[in-house]
Amino acid sequence: MLSVDRQDAIKQILLEKKSVTVSELAERFGVTFETIRRDFRALEKEGILKKTYGGAVLRQRMNHDVNFQVLSHIMVDVKRGMAAVAVDFVTPGDCIYLDFSTTCLCVAEQLGTVPVNVITNSLEAMNVLSRSKDVNLYSCGGCWDPHNCAFMGQSAVESLSHFHLDKAFISCRAVSMQSGISDSTQDEAQLRRQIIESSDEVYLIADHTKLDKNAFVNTCGFGSITAMITDQPLRSDWREFLDNAGIPYYSSAERTAEARV
């Protein structure tokens, strides 16, 4: 395995588990401890991890733009579960926005035969939705961003400003009770701010690994979102915080449990 492929795999493991040890990775990839330590040094420079004694942990400040293709293979079942919750809020005839996150790609895949108007800047979502005869698909302009597999930049923002949307489904890099919702880059944050301004309802989709973290650029406060969709049941302090803010919250794990009753 090439070092770049192994480092991508380490990113996936870290994003899922939050911490790893040198010994477990050396055994997993069949390489020496020193090889894993070199990988750690490279990933530490990228801002992905922080080295610890005998291992590494995912950085609390998520300031690195992790490649879309890497993210698309992480926690797939979790993302599909949250996407199923999101689709429940879509009604026939809606004009909706799906952002450039891998979770919103799962929403696109699960829209099925719901007749809706969709605008997105995600190339992968466009590819999925272009095959549906029930979706009126719109794309925005912008500059191609290979990391997000999407069209970004000022021209994308200006294009989105001309639309009025019923519902927007967005993700983020990090969510904090103290700092609100944040992203890795100014382009990401600016585009999501425009979507928030153009939409009647905004649904934030964020799994548990994004909670209690801060990314580089502040996107918005909780007052900008309509509801929050996550994977695991929220802790009591998060539930109290969102209740006080008047923001409904939905867990895909609880939805699955209810379906089994």
FITIVO-210043 format. One record per residue: x, y, z of N, C-alpha, C, O in turn. Coordinates in steps of 0.001 Angstrom, whole numbers, plus 500000, padded with zeros to 6 digits. Example, Ala and Ser with C-alpha at 12.3 -4.5 7.8 and 13.67 -1.06 7.14 Angstrom:
// residues 2
513190494310507800512300495500507800513200496700507800514236496681508465
512850497750507080513670498940507140512900500030507870513409501138508039
***
This chain:
// residues 261
500848498800500000500000500000500000500878501242500000501822501346500783
500562502174499123501301503432499083501043504248500342499998504112500978
502002505096500695501867505877501918500645506785501872499967506963502884
500353507365500696499200508262500591497899507496500821496977508028501440
497809506260500335496613505443500557496487505042502024495396505037502593
497631504706502623497607504334504037497209505525504900496460505366505863
497694506694504571497340507889505342495869508247505180495244508710506133
495303508043503995493866508245503811493078507270504682492063507631505276
493560506034504747492888505037505587492979505421507063492022505234507814
494122505955507477494277506396508867493317507543509165492749507609510255
493131508449508198492155509530508378490762508963508622490042509431509505
490384507958507841489066507354508004488910506760509399487886506948510055
489934506045509842489876505410511167489779506465512262489005506314513208
490565507533512134490547508595513135489202509312513193488702509610514277
488620509586512040487332510275512010486238509429512644485278509966513197
486377508109512567485388507224513165485655506994514652484734507055515467
486924506728515008487251506304516368487788507419517260487769507303518486
488269508504516638488832509671517332490232509436517886490956510401518128
490636508187518094491992507925518585492473506577518055491673505674517808
493781506454517885494378505205517408495729505030518095496288505982518641
496245503808518062497580503549518594498501503121517462498058502603516437
499791503349517671500782502940516687500731501436516472500786500963515337
500625500685517563500677499227517459499496498663516670499681497763515851
498287499178516902497127498632516177497211498934514691496824498104513868
497718500131514332497839500473512919498962499686512250498824499260511103
500075499491512964501179498715512398500720497297512093501062496737511052
499947496721513003499428495366512782498408495352511646498400494442510817
497566496349511617496512496402510601497082496509509188496605495846508266
498109497352509025498652497591507688499890496744507379500394496775506256
500378495994508359501537495146508141502807495921507884503609495553507025
502993497017508645504180497854508494504832498041509866504298497605510887
505986498691509870506703498902511118506111500059511910505371500887511378
506456500097513199506033501210514042506545502532513480505837503538513499
507790502524512975508375503768512465507615504270511238507480505478511046
507128503367510420506333503779509254505070504502509705504709505533509138
504402503972510715503192504611511235503532505955511866502770506913511727
504652506038512549505059507319513142505308508366512059504990509541512245
505882507939510913506076508878509802504720509335509254504545510504508909
503775508412509178502419508788508746501819509800509706501192510770509282
502011509574510998501495510499512010502100511887511838501404512895511966
503409511937511546504048513240511383503468513972510174503246515182510223
503224513240509095502652513859507900501233514351508162500868515446507735
500437513554508856499050513934509134498960515034510178498015515822510179
499951515085511070499974516167512044500226517497511339499641518517511707
501097517489510324501347518712509555500101519160508808499898520357508601
499263518209508401498018518538507703496945519064508644495946519628508197
497147518883509955496152519340510915495091518311511244494072518638511852
495322517056510843494333516012511090494393515496512517493354515293513145
495593515281513037495737514609514321496739515320515224497482516207514805
496723514894516460497717515313517441498353514055518010497659513168518507
499669513983517933500356512792518427500276512716519951500357513730520645
500116511506520450500118511242521884501121510119522157501700509551521231
501315509815523419502238508728523762501672507403523245500640506923523714
502371506829522273501961505536521731500856505590520699500375504549520252
500441506797520309499339506862519352499052508280518897499942509129518853
497787508520518559497367509838518088495876509999518313495139509017518406
495437511253518400494016511569518544493617512558517464494441513331516976
492355512526517101491816513482516150491854514875516765491479515052517924
492300515856516004492365517219516524490979517749516838490048517569516053
490840518400517976489558518983518361489147520105517412487969520245517083
490111520899516978489803521976516024489937521413514623491039521148514143
488802521237513982488776520579512677489058521604511584488138522079510918
490324521938511404490659523004510463491186522497509136491650523279508306
491117521204508934491628520663507675490478520259506767489481519693507216
490630520560505485489632520221504489489843518781504036490593518528503093
489187517841504703489347516434504371488693516160503029487575516610502775
489379515429502175488912515158500833487553514470500817487288513579501624
486682514898499877485332514343499758485362512833499575484560512118500176
486276512345498755486329510920498483486700510122499723486258508985499888
487508510711500595487811510054501870486571510026502747486214508982503293
485916511172502882484730511262503732483599510373503251482827509859504060
483493510186501939482362509420501398482406507951501797481397507256501681
483549507464502265483663506063502675483655505895504194483893504800504704
483381506977504907483390506933506364481972506941506910481148507751506484
481680506049507847480404506046508562479213506067507599478263506825507791
479277505236506573478267505255505517476877504941506072475910505630505745
476772503913506902475458503549507454474892504661508335473684504896508346
475766505340509071475337506461509920474762507577509046473714508140509362
475445507891507958474983508957507071473668508587506401472794509437506231
473526507332506025472275506903505415471118506995506405469994507332506031
471401506694507662470361506814508678469906508246508860468705508504508938
470836509179508930470474510589509073469761511096507814468839511907507899
470196510609506652469555511013505403468098510579505369467242511301504859
467816509394505916466435508908505956465555509826506804464395510063506469
466107510338507893465367511297508727465117512577507931464012513119507953
466144513057507229466015514290506449464947514164505375464159515089505179
464909513035504676463945512841503598462514512907504117461606513285503377
462301512544505381460961512620505968460408514045505960459193514239505997
461294515042505913460854516440505937460575516985504528460090518107504385
460873516212503513460660516646502136459246516273501698458827515126501861
458518517228501150457173516981500651457117517265499152457884518086498648
456213516589498435456124516799496988455939518280496639455160518990497275
456660518720495632456578520100495181457547521040495861457647522202495470
458270520569496878459244521417497570460357521860496631460721521156495690
460883523039496913462131523507496317463194523395497397463142524122498390
464153522502497222465116522232498278466545522407497777466822522344496579
467439522629498733468866522693498453469556521547499180469286521304500356
470439520846498489471304519833499089472735520319498978473204520627497882
473429520391500097474783520943500030475797519903499582475436518808499149
477062520258499692478146519484499119478710518436500072479790517898499828
477993518139501154478468517158502120478160515736501651477271515520500828
478900514781502183478658513387501837477321512904502400476701512009501824
476870513475503508475572513096504051474444513560503139473473512830502940
474558514758502585473525515235501656473539514443500356472517514362499675
474668513864500005474680512941498873473781511742499175473075511254498292
473808511271500417472919510176500817471451510605500752470586509799500413
471168511871501075469798512384500941469374512302499476468264511865499175
470249512720498570469949512660497137469633511234496711468714510999495926
470395510292497231470202508885496866468884508331497386468364507358496840
468335508944498442467122508413499057465854509198498705464777508874499207
465958510198497871464766510959497506463743510116496746462543510388496787
464231509097496058463333508177495378462465508857494342462965509540493448
461151508667494465460211509202493470459482510444493962458436510804493422
460025511102494982459394512334495469459585513427494420460724513755494088
458495514004493884458638515060492880459020516389493524458189517037494160
460261516786493362460769518001493993461667518750493026462123518209492019
461908520002493357462900520820492668464142520862493557464049521217494732
465278520509493017466503520449493805467568521323493155467812521231491952
468193522165493960469396522867493520470545522406494391470399522270495606
471684522166493772472860521702494502474117522162493787474104522417492582
475191522265494533476494522547493931477391521317493973478565521383493608
476830520190494424477576518941494536477523518162493234476438517814492770
478671517883492637478705517126491395478176515713491603477460515188490750
478522515094492724478052513733492983476534513699493131475884512782492629
475963514690493815474507514750493948473848514982492598472805514397492306
474455515839491766473927516060490416473893514753489631472912514456488949
474963513981489729475030512720488998473921511774489427473315511098488595
473659511728490717472596510859491237471226511347490788470424510567490275
470957512640490979469629513192490724469320513317489236468153513357488848
470344513378488409470113513494486962469451512243486397468905512275485294
469496511149487139468892509903486676467430509764487098466774508783486748
466913510747487854465541510669488346464602511502487483464843512689487264
463540510886486998462566511606486186461634512456487045460874513267486516
461687512276488374460791512999489285461405514277489844460721515055490509
462678514498489582463392515651490139463674516677489049464225516353487997
463285517919489320463730519038488487465047519532489077465075520100490169
466110519314488362467447519538488902468048520844488396468043521128487199
468571521637489346469234522899489031470637522881489645470836522389490755
471581523414488918472937523546489454473291525025489530472707525860488839
474249525324490375474730526702490463476086526791489786476746525777489561
476493527996489466477814528176488881478892528045489943478617527630491069
480083528390489592481146528354490580482428527765490038482497527320488892
483424527771490871484741527236490542484854525819491088484493525568492237
485344524905490289485445523511490684486422523343491851487570523784491795
485931522694492907486734522419494100486858520904494243485911520252494684
488003520331493880488142518867493915488077518286495316487693517127495479
488445519063496338488381518552497707486944518298498137486657517285498774
486035519213497793484627519064498140483814518396497040482632518111497229
484437518144495897483748517577494737482505518413494427481415517881494214
482696519731494407481570520658494261482053521957493631483253522209493518
481085522774493225481369524084492653481194525142493733480126525262494333
482248525901493973482292526829495090482638528232494592482737528471493388
482821529158495542483292530484495205482191531516495073481009531212495230
482602532751494781481687533882494758480591533733493711479447534105493972
480908533200492536479878533059491505478822532047491912477660532187491531
479205531017492686478222530060493206477322530744494224476112530520494231
477896531566495072477119532302496073476126533232495392474954533278495768
476593533976494388475711534905493680474584534172492960473449534647492932
474893533022492382473863532232491708472794531777492691471603531852492391
473207531311493853472258530824494855471403531946495431470300531697495919
471900533172495381471141534306495934469884534601495116469003535319495589
469783534066493905468628534331493040467480533348493266466413533488492669
467700532356494128466677531345494373465992531580495716466603532086496658
464706531202495790464000531163497068463632529708497323462929529091496522
464106529162498433463976527735498712463081527479499912463087528229500888
462311526401499819461481525997500955462337525424502072462171525764503243
463268524538501680464063523835502683465494523649502192465734523378501015
466419523798503101467827523539502799468355522495503768468060522530504962
469133521574503240469773520551504056471278520767503963471877520645502894
471870521090505099473291521429505115474003520628506195473384520127507134
475305520521506041476135519942507081477146520998507516476939522186507271
478219520588508145479254521511508614480459520701509019480437519472508953
481511521376509439482691520673509941482628520463511447483165519482511960
481975521380512158481976521285513614480787522043514186480271522977513572
480361521617515384479241522255516079479597522395517553480042521444518194
479392523603518077479721523874519468478622524716520099478113525649519477
478257524385521337477265525196522042477773526622522231476986527568522212
479068526780522412479648528095522662479861528889521364479617530095521326
480313528215520313480733528917519103479774528770517933479928529458516924
478801527900518044477857527705516952478370526735515909479051525762516232
478040527003514658478322526099513547479504526666512762479528527855512443
480473525822512455481680526320511794482141525382510691481760524213510640
482978525931509804483482525204508642484982525400508505485589526209509207
485568524638507583487021524655507421487521525856506637488621526350506887
486707526336505677487181527403504795486144528519504682484969528329504996
486598529672504233485700530797504027484694530508502922483538530921503014
485124529801501877484206529457500786483037528619501288481885528871500935
483341527616502118482284526754502656481303527565503499480088527470503329
481853528359504404481006529131505311480169530157504550478983530320504835
480774530846503588480054531879502843478905531275502044477811531838502003
479148530138501413478105529514500619476946529069501508475782529248501151
477261528499502647476191528044503545475423529226504140474219529120504376
476095530333504383475388531525504868474369532002503830473256532393504180
474752531968502567473831532404501517472620531477501428471492531934501246
472859530195501554471757529238501519470807529462502689469588529396502527
471357529724503852470528530006505023469644531220504764468459531218505099
470227532256504166469484533478503876468389533241502838467357533911502864
468606532292501923467676532065500819466600531028501142465734530772500305
466630530427502332465749529305502637464793529605503783465155530268504755
463557529103503650462575529254504727462915528371505916462750528780507066
463391527152505641463747526215506698465133525652506414465477525354505270
465917525511507470467282525008507323467489523845508296467350524005509509
467821522679507752468041521483508553469538521182508590470150520894507561
470113521253509781471532520945509971471681519456510248471077518928511182
472483518785509438472751517353509616474187517205510097475129517525509373
474347516721511317475688516611511903475760515395512809474999515296513771
476654514478512518476785513298513366477523513635514657478059514733514811
477544512686515575478062512944516932479531513323516956479977513977517898
480318512919515917481748513229515925482025514715515714483137515179515964
481006515474515247481192516903515002480809517769516191481070518972516197
480192517164517196479731517939518342480893518319519254481876517588519379
480754519481519886481739519968520860483103520216520223484138520044520866
483094520621518957484333520945518248484186522303517570483081522821517411
485319522864517178485352524137516451486193523975515202487272523384515242
485697524502514092486490524571512870486977526005512679486720526868513518
487674526255511588488410527497511411487521528729511243487829529793511781
486415528592510496485583529742510141484178529576510715483527528551510510
483724530597511435482357530569511940481370530743510798481510531656509984
480370529868510737479361529920509677478113530647510144477655531576509477
477555530242511275476334530863511783476086530408513209476739529494513713
475126531066513848474687530649515161473495529715515045472997529472513946
473044529199516158471932528258516147470616528921515766469674528241515358
470543530232515894469335530928515497469059530876514008467967531232513566
470036530436513230469873530372511774469291529049511294468934528929510122
469185528043512180468710526744511731467323526445512286466936526937513345
466590525627511545465230525247511915465232524033512826464479523976513798
466085523056512508466145521817513276467511521184513070468242521537512144
467844520245513947469128519552513879468884518054513800468089517504514563
469568517401512878469474515954512696470835515350513001471851515764512441
470846514373513888472105513717514229471905512211514237470818511722513932
472957511475514586472860510021514519472518509400515864471638508543515945
473191509816516899472981509242518220472091510147519073472036511355518841
471397509577520052470632510426520971471561511443521631472671511105522041
471103512680521729471938513747522285472068513620523793471167513129524474
473209514073524300473398514142525747472394515122526352471808515945525649
472209515018527653471229515867528325471565517344528205470657518167528091
472866517712528227473211519131528128472912519682526735472504520835526599
473112518865525705472756519295524355471248519417524203470764520364523582
470501518474524760469044518547524669468528519811525360467654520500524834
469075520107526539468665521298527267469015522561526482468223523501526418
470209522572525886470645523730525115469717523988523933469290525122523715
469405522952523175468547523115521998467101523407522390466416524166521705
466640522818523474465292523129523967465181524612524319464195525268523984
466187525121524986466174526538525371466246527453524149465733528571524168
466893526961523084466994527746521853465772527569520964465646528241519941
464875526674521346463677526427520549463952525688519254463247525881518264
464981524837519253465370524114518048465049522626518214465637521972519074
464138522082517419463863520634517480465090519829517052465906520307516262
465217518624517567466340517766517205465835516347516994464893515896517645
466489515656516063466044514330515655467259513411515548468304513805515030
467110512198516038468193511223516026467799510039515160466712509483515323
468678509648514236468380508491513393468341507206514216467603506281513878
469124507135515291469095505951516152467737505803516821467208504695516920
467174506909517278465855506862517913464776506558516884463803505874517202
464923507045515671463965506750514612463950505260514317462885504668514143
465148504645514260465249503202514010464612502416515129463912501432514889
464856502851516366464278502159517522462756502224517493462086501234517789
462207503381517137460747503534517057460167502639515967459074502093516115
460902502497514880460412501669513771460332500204514166459542499448513601
461144499800515133461163498389515554460055498068516545459732496900516758
459470499094517151458427498875518153457143498379517487456147498137518169
***
